[in-house]
Amino acid sequence: MSIPSFDPTQYKAGQRREWGVSADGWKRHWNIWEQAAQHLNERLVELARIRPGHRVLDVATGLGEPAFTAARRVGPNGSVVATDLSPAMLSLAREEAVRLGLRNVEFREMDAEEPDLPAQSFDAALCRWTLMFLPHLITALTRLRELLVPDGRFAAAVWGSPENVPFTSVPMGVIRRVLQLAPPLAGTPGTFSLADEHVLERSFTQAGFAEVAIERQTLTFEYPSLEKFIEAPSHFCEHPHHACRGVCGPARNDLAAGRTSDW
């Protein structure tokens, strides 16, 4: 029996479609997620050494974080470009920026692996919970590095190992057993594809980043009821029909930061 090959183009089309379908659900649960993740947003901004007046890129911003946190840090003399593959998510992010009164954020629909932006146009870059879903990670990181000024910094968050993220690994495991789904092909993108810190660090180094450092952060997502918990859209579903849904509980993140080499 032949093993199906991984098609990056089809995969990205599915990602765009699934984020469009789940966008409204994310908006309904936005407050719960951002309450849990705000200290992570702030830490990413700190690791990237973002200061007033900086120009910042947020890759795959979703509903707008950590772009909004960065926008408050850079102030009126700075700017943030927030990109995402999903026009539906970007539309909701724009609405949230208006509600927050943030005028220094520009939203652009863009593939993280093919950024249509000028070289050396940003002082810092951020990415939360997306690198592990990129089919061509080294290429994406290399292109992102080229967008930074000399000594520019990039900080990103990915999910830790499955045993440290039970709120998604447990339901995903149950679903795979019940539906008799085959495990993901080795080397393909997925929630835990960068859980190995050595793989994460090596990816940054191969893309040309220097002084790469990794640290761990723990988040706890609290839902007011079981019903709200079951309704939550999945940030991590790897089944094309959204079989798994969001869950509450503690989860460990690995944060990676690096700077560009002197050019």
Buried (B, 14 or more C-beta within 10 A) or exposed (E): EEEEEBEEEEBBEEBBEBBBEBBEBBBEBBEBBBEBBBEBBBBBBEBBBBBEEBBBBBBBBBBBBBBBBBBBBBEEEBBBBBBBBBEBBBBBBBEBBEEEEBEBBBBBBBBBBEBEBEEEBBBBBBBBBBBBBBBBBBEBBBBBBBBBBEBBBBBBBBBBEBEBBBBBBBBBEEBBEEEEEEEBEEEBBBBBBBBEBEEBBEBBBEBBBEEBEBEEBEBEBEBEEEEBBEBBBBBBBBBEEEBBBBBBBEBBBBBBBBBBEEE
